[in-house]
């Protein structure tokens, strides 16, 4: 059994919402899901599937990651990404990276080609160059036409997967919070906060990163499953629906467990999301209707 889920950020519904814009988001979500789905169907790893899925979302200007990254108060794009392999607990991440087209691929290289977990700033950019990552000029991120003009984009992107061998993986990528101070790092590249995978579940979050750091959110879900013996859905209900709102923390997350159960929950008006399980139809969701 394989399973794949992705998110494209949680938040309020953009005021300039339209049927045409919804169609664009749905198409983009389906396209990115298809990228990872194809890899899993061919027998490739969960790690490959989440990396490729997130890279596809990074390339799409509709999302706040890669090309569509929001800008800091200084008008710069500073990108964060992480990837984690649940079977080995290997993880790689980059923060405040400015020149890589696909930060998730650089995060994967940190995992596979260094003895470190997280590289940040100039050192991360130098590493991206050193490994021959696809580099882009800063103008690549300065999009003149945002899909919803003047509004912050919905958010971070992420993917979680279970592959046919029973291995889990998670990946997350973001441009951070619109107007954030230069140098600010959110939850997405912090292992255990915005991204986590072990042999029980894989988690990727989106929302107000400072809260996801304070609550060590992705690991909180994994710990509820591992130590509390909680089913994944109950762990996420307790965290995202019951606890986070009491803290004033807005956002959501996607997760998959070792049995291929997918959960996608959020306490905001919407979360762009999509999922597919082996032998089942793909599902695309935006608002809080019939998705798991
Ligand atoms: N969690 C991301 C951050 O704080 C932002 C988001 O998900 O929208 O950087």
Boltz pocket constraint, residues with backbone or C-beta under 6 A from the ligand:
constraints:
  - pocket:
      binder: B
      contacts: [[A, 9], [A, 10], [A, 153], [A, 154], [A, 155], [A, 156], [A, 174], [A, 175], [A, 176], [A, 177], [A, 185], [A, 186], [A, 187], [A, 188], [A, 194], [A, 205], [A, 206], [A, 207], [A, 208], [A, 209], [A, 210]]
      max_distance: 6.0
